Amino acid sequence: MALASSLPARTAVRPSASLARRRAVLHWVAVHSLAVAAALFFLLPFVFVFLTSVMSDQQALTSDLWPHRWRWDNYLTVWRTPGFLTWWRNTLLYAGAGTLLTVVSSLPVAYALARFRFRGRHLALTAVVAMMMLPPQVTVIPMYLFWAKQLHLTGSLWPLVVPMLFGDAFSIFLLRQFLLTVPREYLEAARIDGCGELRTLLRVVLPMAKPAVAAVALFQFFSCWNDYFGPQIYASENEGAWTLSYGLESFKGAHHTNWNLTMAATVLVMAPVILLFFLAQKAFIEGVTLTGVKG
């Protein structure tokens, strides 16, 4: 009787377990199918640009999607284009100096807004948030008149680099959000050991804030590298001060029938940014995630 009564229970369990496994398999297929479709959606334009960049002039004007002959010399032709190396140098200087100055100037401000208690602190934070909402097109005319009429620095990248000495609103806000998560006990222990605010910032806070600093640095580097509006306003009159983003527009106009060379130039402009993102992907994602933990 006991054996007979246990048989229906076992037969009832087996279909439910099989059904659960089937559902798990279907769920895995559904999730990964969407992921693969999304990955292809984002990757196919890059694949198309790369394949076109290694085609011949004639094939690039056809509907062919695969190169008949891989023309790697297209990249060498673009690299030897007059002015291309100058655009590279200007872009590296602009992005490197802009990133360094932004991090150095924004971190102390973010630390003060996160940890100091002073009158007007909330008003200062409100002003930072308001500056994030202000598009650069609103202030471009008075700023251009200031740099052109008062300092006579147009035709160079100085009007874009010098303002970064005074911090960046988005970087300040992002760093401030992360610094709010730093336990106050660490700061108090550093002060007990005799550290001032500057030493506490450099010796205690900065090592703990490396993910946030990496995220801010990458955001700023990408912004400077891809900036087209700023160089167009301030450096367009001097070809020796052009950056890659602005020079690429000129290159496309000069080679509007050579789509293979235009795509090769596009690949050369995109490659450093893509490579840098993949090398610093872990720190970037960690920094972006942690900066939103506490408000």
N, C-alpha and C positions, 0 to 999 in steps of 0.2 A: 504493500500500500504506500509506504514512504517513497519507494523508487518510482512508482507510477505517478505520485503527486509531484515529484520534482521534475519529471520530463517536460510537462507543459511550460514550467517556468523557464527551463533552459532554452526551449524552442522559442519562447517569447523574447529572450534576451538576444539571441543570435540575429534576428532581423533588425533590431534596433541598433546593434553595434555595426552591422553592415551598412545600414542607412547612414549612420554618423560618419563612417569612413567615406562613403560616397559623397556626402555633403562636403566633407573636408577637401576631397579631391576637386570637386566642382568649384569650391570657394577659391582654392589655390589657382586653378586655371583662370577663373574670372579676374582675380586680382592681378595676376601676372600678365594676362592678356591686355588689360588696360594699361599696365606699366610699359609693356613693350610697344603698344600703340602710341602712347605719349612720348616714349623715347624716340620712336621713328619720326613722329611729328616734329620734334625739335632737331633731330639729327639730319634729316633729309636735305634741308637747305644748305647745311655745311658740306654735305657730301656732294651736292650739285655744284657748289662753288669750287670745291677742290678738283672735281673731275673736269670742269670747264677750264680750270687754270692750267691743266697739263695737256690741253688740246692744241691743235694747230689753228692758225687764223681762219682758214676756210671751214674747218669742222665746227669751230665755236659758233658759227653763224647758222648751222644746220640744227635739226631736231635730234641729232644723235646724243645719247646720254653716256656712252662709254667711249673713251679715247681710242682711236685706231692706232695711234702711236703716242707714247708717253713723252711729252715735250718738257722735260725738267729744265731745259735751258730758258724757259719763260721766266722762271724766278731769277735767274742770273741777269736776264735782260732788264727786268724791273729794278733789280738791285743796283745796276749800273746806270740807271736813269739819272741825269743831272738833277741834283737837289734831293734825291731820295735819302741819302745818308745824312744830309743836313736836317731833314724832317725827323729822322730817327733820333738824331742827337738832341734836337730841341724837345722832342716829346719825352725822352728819358730824363732830361734836365727838369722839365716842367713837372712831370709826374713824380720824380724822385724828390725834388725840393719841396713840391707842394705837399706830398705825403708826410715828409719829415717835419715840416713847419706846422702842419695841422695837428699832428700828434703832440708835439712839444708844447704848443700853445693851448690846446684844448684840454689836456689832462689836468693841469692845475685848476682851471676854471671848474671842470666837472668835479674835482675833489672838494673844492670849496663849497659848491652847491649841494653836494651830497653829505658832507660831514660838518661843516661850520654852521653855527647858529648865529645869525646876525640880522639886524633889521633890514627889511627889504629883500630877504632871500627869495620869498615866493614871487615877488615882483620881478626879480632878475630872472627866475626860471620861466615866468610867463613871457618875458621879453625874448628869451632864447627860443621858446616854442613859436612865438609870433614870427621870428626871423626865419624859422623853418618853412613857414607858410608863404613867405614873401618871394615871389619869382624874381630871378635876376633881371628880367626884361623891365621891371618897374623902375629899377635904379640905374639902368645902363646909361641913360642920357646924362644925368648929373655926374656919374662916375667917369664917363668918357670925357666930359668937359674938364673935370678936375685933372685927370691924367694928361690930357692933351694941352690944355691952356696953362695950367699952373706948373706942372712938373715936366712937360714935354717928353714923356716916356712912351708915347704911342709908337707903333712900329717895332715893338719888342714884347717880350713875355713878362716884363716886370709888373705891369698892371694886374696880371693874373696871379703872380707869385707873392708879391708883397702883402696883399690883404690876408693871406693865410697866416701871417705872423700874429694876427689878432683872433685866431680861432675860427672854428666852423660850428654853426648852430647844431647841425645834425650830429656831428662828432661829439660835441659837448653833451648833448642829451643822451646819446647812446652810452658814453662812458659814465655819465652820472647814474644811469639806471643800473649799471653793473656795480659801481662803487657802493650803492645802497645795500648790496648783498654781502659786503665784506663785514665780518663780525666786529663789533666795536671793541671787543676784548683785546684783539690784536693791536689796535691803535693805542689803547690805554696802556698795554704792556710796553709798547715802544716808548711812550712818553715817560713811563716810570723808569725806564732804562736810560733816560736822558736825551732821547731823540727829539729834535724840534719837528716842526710840521714838514719842512722840506726833506729832512732825512727820513721821516716816517713815510712820506710819499714815495721816495726813491727806494728805500730799503725794504719796506713792508708792503705798501699798496701796489707798487708797480709790478713786482714779481707775481702777485696774485691776480693782477689785472691783465696778464699777457693775452688771454683769449680775446678780451674786449679790445685791447690795443691792436691786435692782429686784424680783427674785423673792421675796425675804424680805418686802419692803414690800407686794407684792401679796398674798401669802399672808396676812399679818397684817391687811391692809385687808379682804379678803374674810371672814376669820374674825370680825372685829369687826362688820362690816356684817350678817352673817347670824346673829350670836350671839343666841340666844333664852334659853338656860339662865341666863346671867349676869344679864341685866336682869330675868328672872322672879324670881330669888332676892333681888336687892338693891334693885331699883327698882320692884317691883310695887305697893308701898303708896303711891307718889307718881306720879300720872298725868303730872305735869309733867316727870318724868325718864324716861318711856317711850321706847324706841327703835322703829324701824319694824318690826322683827321681832316684838316683843311687842305693839305697837299694832295690827299687822295682824290678830292673833288677836282682839283686842277688836272691830276693825272687822268682821271676818267674823261674829262673834256678833251684832252689832247689825244686820247686813244679810244674815242667813242665807237670806232669800228673794230677794235681789237679787244673783243670781250675776254679772250684768254689772258691777255696781259692785265686787264682790269681786275679779273678774278684772282690772278696771281698776286697782284698788289694787295688785294683785300685779304688774302690768306696771310701774307707777311705782316699785315697790320693786326690781324686777329690772333695770330699764333702766340705772341708773348703773353697776352692777357689770359688766354685759355690755359696755357702751360702754368702760369703763376697760380691760377685758381685751383688747378688739380694738385699742385704741390702744397698749397696752403689750405686745402679744402677742409681738413679736420679742424684746424684752429679757427677757420672762418665760421663754420657751422656751429662750433662750440661757443664762440663769442656771440654770435647772433642769438643763439638760444638762451644763454645766460643773461644777456642784457635785458631780457623781457621778464625776468623772474619776479622782480619787485618794483612797484611804482611809488 
